[in-house]
């Protein structure tokens, strides 16, 4: 019907034109005027007919386009509805899995407010969901546990995954030993908008049935494996290492040198601070498996600690660091060896054979002991004071230097440092990150700097990220700075 409308319009126009021509013919005009007026009339009628036809054609075309658009919108609405239903189902499935996990899970934003959590997290502290969302983490988990986690929270908010053991005190007064992991999200981000807090109670904390059995603690299921490991640790191991034998894979990585040495620059803040030291850098460690699978750096450490491999890893670092330095010096005799800061774990501190091993490797590669500075975290210093004293007594006369790392993370006290004579004190990053906005942390940093000057110990500020923080540290009198604002970690030699 729509196709006949333009033709009908044209036919009607032609008919009217013919009638007009007949009318003109029977008037008294001369033939010339009749022909002229007929031509004008025909042109006008033809133009009108053309416009009408074109309008009808455009209307038909727009009608077809509108119909196609309507059909496309209907398809899009159907797809949106299907996607919405799929998302609802996926979220319900994820929530079901989260609520079934024995691991306490919560997402915390940069303001340290809880934004998401699972049922285990709420039940552990006897909270309801409405009492957690939007509240400060400190208020949810209690000041005691929060004080232990604060240094790790500061690291997580700089994009670094952290993990450790702590006594998790519930709000009902009971305390359970737990493994606490903080996962920055999104990963591989320097300043993530938040982090996931995962807390797994140790298997021995439960009334564990025989292996492979399933038990219930309240409404939370705990499924221990044959060795009593929690579901959480098992899943993290599977994520990190693709093989079925994580210990064997780490042993092979040690034997076949599958680790990678990274360094991060430590910059002097005053010209006199670096006199005699040359370049300074902290030595970090990466596993090739991490690089290949885009996993967070250092994720293998909890597994290495679980299988008592940290001492071997510390020895691998010392051996391969000195080996790399010796080769670098052979290739370039003008190269000056930097001062490399190497982190030591608690197990290595208690290893009586570590000091002789270091001396043997120094002799083997003919490297100066002054190129090594061993970093000892303040918690390990407090836990293994006698072992640290013995290690420093053995290696300091040789020329090795020592740094007290994460100072202030537990408490601010210099009682342990008067006898040990550390060369450097590294102020904990959780303090440094807040000196711009927290007057108490700024005052604490000033006090540490003043006390260190009186003791003749040089200070290093870690987690330095901004020029404003750097200016404050210079004003306070801090000797060195380290952090993403100074230089990002990279393979050894990238900035040496």
KACORFEN-V599421 format. One record per pair of residues at least 24 apart in sequence whose ideal C-beta (glycine too) atoms are under 8 Angstrom apart, sorted by the first residue. I is the first residue (numbers start at 1). GAP is how many residues later the second one is. D is the distance in whole Angstrom. If there is no record, write none. Layout:
BEGIN
i:I gap:GAP d:D
i:I gap:GAP d:D
END
This chain:
BEGIN
i:2 gap:58 d:6
i:2 gap:61 d:8
i:3 gap:57 d:8
i:5 gap:51 d:6
i:6 gap:46 d:7
i:6 gap:47 d:5
i:6 gap:50 d:4
i:6 gap:51 d:7
i:9 gap:40 d:7
i:9 gap:43 d:5
i:9 gap:44 d:7
i:9 gap:47 d:7
i:10 gap:39 d:5
i:10 gap:42 d:8
i:10 gap:43 d:6
i:13 gap:32 d:5
i:13 gap:33 d:8
i:13 gap:35 d:6
i:13 gap:36 d:4
i:13 gap:39 d:7
i:14 gap:31 d:8
i:14 gap:35 d:8
i:16 gap:29 d:7
i:17 gap:24 d:6
i:17 gap:25 d:6
i:17 gap:28 d:4
i:100 gap:121 d:6
i:101 gap:130 d:7
i:101 gap:131 d:7
i:102 gap:98 d:7
i:102 gap:99 d:7
i:102 gap:115 d:8
i:102 gap:118 d:5
i:102 gap:119 d:6
i:102 gap:120 d:4
i:102 gap:121 d:7
i:102 gap:128 d:7
i:102 gap:129 d:6
i:102 gap:130 d:7
i:103 gap:95 d:5
i:103 gap:96 d:7
i:103 gap:97 d:5
i:103 gap:127 d:7
i:103 gap:128 d:7
i:103 gap:129 d:4
i:104 gap:93 d:8
i:104 gap:94 d:7
i:104 gap:95 d:4
i:104 gap:96 d:8
i:105 gap:91 d:6
i:105 gap:92 d:7
i:105 gap:93 d:6
i:106 gap:26 d:8
i:106 gap:31 d:8
i:106 gap:34 d:8
i:106 gap:90 d:7
i:106 gap:91 d:5
i:107 gap:78 d:7
i:107 gap:87 d:6
i:107 gap:88 d:8
i:107 gap:89 d:6
i:107 gap:90 d:8
i:108 gap:29 d:5
i:108 gap:45 d:8
i:108 gap:86 d:6
i:108 gap:87 d:6
i:108 gap:88 d:8
i:108 gap:89 d:6
i:109 gap:84 d:6
i:109 gap:85 d:4
i:110 gap:47 d:6
i:110 gap:81 d:8
i:110 gap:82 d:8
i:110 gap:83 d:6
i:110 gap:84 d:6
i:111 gap:25 d:8
i:112 gap:24 d:6
i:112 gap:25 d:5
i:112 gap:26 d:7
i:112 gap:41 d:7
i:113 gap:24 d:7
i:114 gap:26 d:6
i:115 gap:79 d:7
i:119 gap:100 d:7
i:119 gap:101 d:7
i:120 gap:100 d:5
i:121 gap:78 d:8
i:123 gap:95 d:6
i:123 gap:96 d:7
i:123 gap:97 d:6
i:124 gap:44 d:8
i:124 gap:46 d:6
i:124 gap:75 d:8
i:125 gap:45 d:6
i:125 gap:46 d:5
i:126 gap:44 d:7
i:126 gap:45 d:6
i:126 gap:46 d:6
i:127 gap:44 d:8
i:137 gap:60 d:8
i:141 gap:27 d:8
i:142 gap:27 d:6
i:142 gap:29 d:6
i:144 gap:25 d:5
i:145 gap:24 d:6
i:149 gap:31 d:7
i:149 gap:33 d:8
i:149 gap:48 d:8
i:150 gap:259 d:8
i:150 gap:280 d:5
i:151 gap:255 d:6
i:151 gap:258 d:4
i:151 gap:277 d:6
i:151 gap:278 d:7
i:151 gap:279 d:5
i:152 gap:28 d:7
i:152 gap:30 d:5
i:153 gap:29 d:7
i:153 gap:42 d:7
i:153 gap:277 d:7
i:154 gap:274 d:8
i:154 gap:275 d:5
i:154 gap:276 d:3
i:154 gap:279 d:5
i:154 gap:309 d:7
i:155 gap:27 d:7
i:155 gap:274 d:7
i:155 gap:275 d:8
i:155 gap:308 d:8
i:156 gap:26 d:4
i:156 gap:27 d:7
i:156 gap:28 d:5
i:156 gap:36 d:8
i:156 gap:39 d:4
i:157 gap:27 d:7
i:157 gap:34 d:7
i:157 gap:35 d:7
i:157 gap:38 d:7
i:157 gap:276 d:8
i:158 gap:26 d:8
i:158 gap:32 d:7
i:158 gap:33 d:7
i:158 gap:271 d:7
i:158 gap:275 d:8
i:158 gap:305 d:6
i:158 gap:307 d:7
i:158 gap:325 d:8
i:158 gap:326 d:7
i:159 gap:25 d:5
i:159 gap:28 d:8
i:159 gap:29 d:7
i:159 gap:30 d:5
i:159 gap:31 d:5
i:159 gap:32 d:7
i:159 gap:33 d:6
i:160 gap:24 d:7
i:160 gap:136 d:8
i:160 gap:137 d:7
i:160 gap:138 d:8
i:161 gap:26 d:8
i:161 gap:135 d:4
i:161 gap:136 d:7
i:161 gap:137 d:7
i:161 gap:138 d:6
i:163 gap:138 d:7
i:163 gap:139 d:5
i:168 gap:31 d:6
i:168 gap:33 d:7
i:176 gap:25 d:5
i:176 gap:26 d:7
i:176 gap:29 d:5
i:177 gap:24 d:7
i:177 gap:25 d:5
i:177 gap:27 d:8
i:177 gap:28 d:6
i:178 gap:24 d:7
i:178 gap:27 d:8
i:179 gap:51 d:8
i:179 gap:53 d:7
i:179 gap:54 d:7
i:179 gap:123 d:7
i:181 gap:55 d:7
i:181 gap:121 d:8
i:183 gap:113 d:7
i:184 gap:112 d:8
i:187 gap:109 d:6
i:188 gap:106 d:7
i:188 gap:108 d:7
i:190 gap:275 d:8
i:190 gap:294 d:6
i:191 gap:274 d:8
i:198 gap:34 d:7
i:200 gap:30 d:5
i:200 gap:32 d:4
i:200 gap:33 d:6
i:201 gap:29 d:7
i:202 gap:28 d:7
i:203 gap:25 d:4
i:203 gap:26 d:6
i:203 gap:27 d:6
i:204 gap:24 d:7
i:233 gap:69 d:8
i:233 gap:73 d:7
i:236 gap:63 d:8
i:236 gap:66 d:7
i:237 gap:66 d:6
i:239 gap:56 d:7
i:240 gap:49 d:7
i:240 gap:50 d:8
i:240 gap:55 d:6
i:240 gap:59 d:5
i:240 gap:60 d:6
i:240 gap:63 d:7
i:241 gap:48 d:6
i:241 gap:59 d:7
i:241 gap:62 d:7
i:242 gap:47 d:7
i:242 gap:51 d:8
i:246 gap:57 d:5
i:246 gap:61 d:7
i:247 gap:56 d:8
i:247 gap:60 d:4
i:247 gap:62 d:7
i:249 gap:40 d:8
i:250 gap:50 d:6
i:250 gap:53 d:7
i:250 gap:54 d:6
i:250 gap:57 d:7
i:250 gap:59 d:5
i:251 gap:58 d:7
i:253 gap:34 d:6
i:253 gap:35 d:7
i:253 gap:36 d:7
i:254 gap:55 d:7
i:254 gap:58 d:6
i:254 gap:59 d:7
i:254 gap:62 d:5
i:257 gap:59 d:8
i:257 gap:63 d:7
i:258 gap:29 d:7
i:258 gap:30 d:5
i:258 gap:31 d:7
i:259 gap:26 d:6
i:259 gap:27 d:7
i:259 gap:28 d:6
i:259 gap:29 d:7
i:259 gap:54 d:8
i:259 gap:57 d:6
i:259 gap:58 d:8
i:259 gap:61 d:8
i:260 gap:25 d:7
i:260 gap:26 d:4
i:260 gap:27 d:7
i:260 gap:28 d:6
i:260 gap:31 d:7
i:260 gap:231 d:6
i:261 gap:24 d:7
i:261 gap:56 d:7
i:261 gap:59 d:6
i:261 gap:60 d:6
i:261 gap:63 d:7
i:261 gap:230 d:7
i:261 gap:231 d:4
i:262 gap:24 d:6
i:262 gap:35 d:8
i:262 gap:227 d:5
i:262 gap:228 d:6
i:262 gap:229 d:6
i:262 gap:230 d:6
i:263 gap:77 d:7
i:263 gap:226 d:7
i:263 gap:227 d:7
i:263 gap:228 d:8
i:263 gap:229 d:5
i:263 gap:230 d:8
i:263 gap:231 d:7
i:263 gap:232 d:7
i:263 gap:233 d:7
i:264 gap:218 d:6
i:264 gap:222 d:8
i:264 gap:223 d:6
i:264 gap:224 d:7
i:264 gap:225 d:4
i:264 gap:226 d:8
i:265 gap:217 d:7
i:265 gap:221 d:6
i:265 gap:222 d:4
i:265 gap:230 d:5
i:266 gap:75 d:7
i:266 gap:194 d:6
i:266 gap:214 d:5
i:266 gap:215 d:7
i:266 gap:216 d:5
i:266 gap:220 d:7
i:267 gap:213 d:6
i:267 gap:214 d:5
i:267 gap:215 d:7
i:267 gap:219 d:5
i:267 gap:220 d:7
i:268 gap:211 d:7
i:268 gap:212 d:6
i:269 gap:201 d:7
i:269 gap:204 d:6
i:269 gap:205 d:5
i:269 gap:209 d:6
i:269 gap:210 d:6
i:269 gap:211 d:6
i:269 gap:212 d:6
i:270 gap:204 d:7
i:270 gap:209 d:7
i:273 gap:185 d:7
i:273 gap:206 d:4
i:273 gap:207 d:6
i:274 gap:206 d:8
i:277 gap:62 d:5
i:278 gap:58 d:5
i:278 gap:59 d:7
i:278 gap:60 d:6
i:278 gap:61 d:6
i:279 gap:57 d:8
i:279 gap:59 d:4
i:279 gap:60 d:7
i:279 gap:217 d:6
i:280 gap:58 d:6
i:280 gap:59 d:5
i:280 gap:60 d:8
i:280 gap:61 d:7
i:280 gap:93 d:8
i:280 gap:200 d:7
i:281 gap:57 d:6
i:281 gap:58 d:8
i:281 gap:59 d:6
i:281 gap:60 d:7
i:281 gap:214 d:7
i:281 gap:215 d:7
i:282 gap:58 d:8
i:282 gap:59 d:4
i:282 gap:61 d:8
i:282 gap:93 d:7
i:282 gap:200 d:7
i:283 gap:34 d:6
i:283 gap:38 d:6
i:283 gap:57 d:5
i:283 gap:58 d:6
i:283 gap:59 d:5
i:283 gap:60 d:7
i:283 gap:209 d:7
i:284 gap:205 d:5
i:285 gap:28 d:7
i:285 gap:32 d:6
i:297 gap:192 d:8
i:305 gap:40 d:7
i:305 gap:42 d:8
i:308 gap:39 d:7
i:310 gap:35 d:4
i:310 gap:37 d:5
i:310 gap:38 d:7
i:311 gap:34 d:7
i:311 gap:36 d:5
i:311 gap:37 d:5
i:311 gap:40 d:5
i:311 gap:43 d:7
i:313 gap:32 d:8
i:314 gap:28 d:8
i:314 gap:29 d:8
i:314 gap:30 d:6
i:314 gap:31 d:6
i:314 gap:34 d:4
i:314 gap:40 d:7
i:315 gap:33 d:8
i:315 gap:39 d:7
i:315 gap:42 d:6
i:317 gap:25 d:6
i:318 gap:24 d:6
i:318 gap:39 d:7
i:318 gap:40 d:6
i:318 gap:43 d:6
i:318 gap:54 d:8
i:319 gap:42 d:5
i:321 gap:171 d:8
i:322 gap:39 d:5
i:322 gap:40 d:7
i:322 gap:42 d:8
i:322 gap:43 d:4
i:322 gap:45 d:5
i:323 gap:42 d:6
i:324 gap:168 d:6
i:324 gap:169 d:8
i:325 gap:40 d:7
i:325 gap:42 d:6
i:325 gap:46 d:7
i:326 gap:39 d:4
i:326 gap:40 d:7
i:326 gap:41 d:6
i:328 gap:165 d:7
i:328 gap:168 d:8
i:337 gap:30 d:7
i:337 gap:31 d:7
i:337 gap:34 d:4
i:338 gap:33 d:7
i:338 gap:158 d:6
i:339 gap:31 d:7
i:339 gap:32 d:6
i:339 gap:33 d:8
i:339 gap:34 d:6
i:339 gap:62 d:7
i:340 gap:31 d:6
i:340 gap:32 d:6
i:340 gap:33 d:7
i:341 gap:32 d:5
i:341 gap:33 d:8
i:341 gap:34 d:5
i:341 gap:62 d:6
i:342 gap:30 d:6
i:342 gap:31 d:7
i:342 gap:32 d:6
i:342 gap:33 d:7
i:343 gap:31 d:8
i:343 gap:32 d:5
i:343 gap:34 d:8
i:343 gap:62 d:7
i:344 gap:30 d:5
i:344 gap:31 d:7
i:344 gap:32 d:6
i:344 gap:36 d:8
i:345 gap:35 d:7
i:346 gap:34 d:5
i:346 gap:37 d:6
i:346 gap:38 d:6
i:349 gap:27 d:7
i:349 gap:31 d:6
i:349 gap:35 d:5
i:349 gap:38 d:5
i:349 gap:39 d:6
i:349 gap:42 d:6
i:350 gap:34 d:6
i:350 gap:37 d:5
i:352 gap:38 d:8
i:354 gap:37 d:7
i:355 gap:35 d:8
i:355 gap:36 d:6
i:355 gap:39 d:4
i:355 gap:40 d:5
i:356 gap:38 d:8
i:358 gap:37 d:6
i:358 gap:42 d:7
i:359 gap:35 d:8
i:359 gap:36 d:8
i:359 gap:39 d:6
i:362 gap:36 d:7
i:368 gap:31 d:6
i:369 gap:26 d:7
i:369 gap:29 d:4
i:369 gap:30 d:3
i:369 gap:31 d:5
i:370 gap:29 d:4
i:370 gap:30 d:8
i:370 gap:31 d:7
i:372 gap:28 d:5
i:372 gap:29 d:7
i:373 gap:27 d:7
i:373 gap:28 d:4
i:373 gap:29 d:7
i:373 gap:30 d:6
i:373 gap:50 d:7
i:373 gap:51 d:7
i:374 gap:26 d:6
i:374 gap:27 d:7
i:374 gap:28 d:5
i:374 gap:29 d:7
i:375 gap:27 d:8
i:375 gap:28 d:5
i:375 gap:29 d:8
i:375 gap:30 d:4
i:375 gap:51 d:7
i:376 gap:26 d:7
i:376 gap:27 d:7
i:376 gap:28 d:6
i:376 gap:29 d:6
i:377 gap:28 d:5
i:377 gap:29 d:5
i:377 gap:32 d:8
i:378 gap:26 d:6
i:378 gap:27 d:7
i:378 gap:28 d:5
i:378 gap:29 d:5
i:378 gap:30 d:8
i:378 gap:31 d:6
i:378 gap:32 d:5
i:378 gap:50 d:8
i:379 gap:27 d:7
i:379 gap:30 d:7
i:379 gap:31 d:6
i:381 gap:35 d:6
i:381 gap:39 d:8
i:382 gap:28 d:7
i:382 gap:34 d:7
i:385 gap:31 d:6
i:388 gap:32 d:7
i:389 gap:30 d:7
i:389 gap:31 d:6
i:392 gap:28 d:6
i:392 gap:29 d:7
i:396 gap:25 d:7
i:403 gap:57 d:7
i:407 gap:41 d:7
i:408 gap:36 d:7
i:408 gap:40 d:7
i:412 gap:32 d:6
i:412 gap:35 d:7
i:412 gap:36 d:7
i:414 gap:37 d:6
i:414 gap:41 d:7
i:417 gap:38 d:7
i:417 gap:40 d:7
i:418 gap:37 d:7
i:422 gap:35 d:6
i:423 gap:34 d:7
i:423 gap:35 d:7
i:424 gap:33 d:7
i:424 gap:34 d:5
i:424 gap:35 d:7
i:424 gap:36 d:5
i:424 gap:56 d:8
i:425 gap:27 d:6
i:425 gap:32 d:5
i:425 gap:33 d:8
i:425 gap:34 d:6
i:425 gap:35 d:7
i:426 gap:33 d:8
i:426 gap:34 d:4
i:426 gap:35 d:8
i:426 gap:36 d:6
i:426 gap:56 d:8
i:427 gap:32 d:6
i:427 gap:33 d:7
i:427 gap:34 d:5
i:427 gap:35 d:7
i:427 gap:51 d:8
i:428 gap:34 d:7
i:429 gap:33 d:4
i:429 gap:34 d:3
i:429 gap:54 d:7
i:430 gap:33 d:8
i:432 gap:29 d:5
i:432 gap:30 d:6
i:432 gap:31 d:5
i:432 gap:32 d:6
i:432 gap:37 d:7
i:432 gap:41 d:8
i:432 gap:51 d:8
i:433 gap:30 d:5
i:433 gap:32 d:7
i:433 gap:36 d:8
i:435 gap:34 d:6
i:435 gap:37 d:6
i:435 gap:38 d:8
i:436 gap:30 d:7
i:436 gap:32 d:5
i:436 gap:33 d:6
i:436 gap:36 d:7
i:442 gap:30 d:7
i:442 gap:34 d:8
i:445 gap:28 d:8
i:445 gap:31 d:6
i:445 gap:33 d:7
i:446 gap:30 d:5
i:449 gap:27 d:5
i:449 gap:28 d:5
i:449 gap:29 d:6
i:450 gap:27 d:8
i:453 gap:24 d:7
END
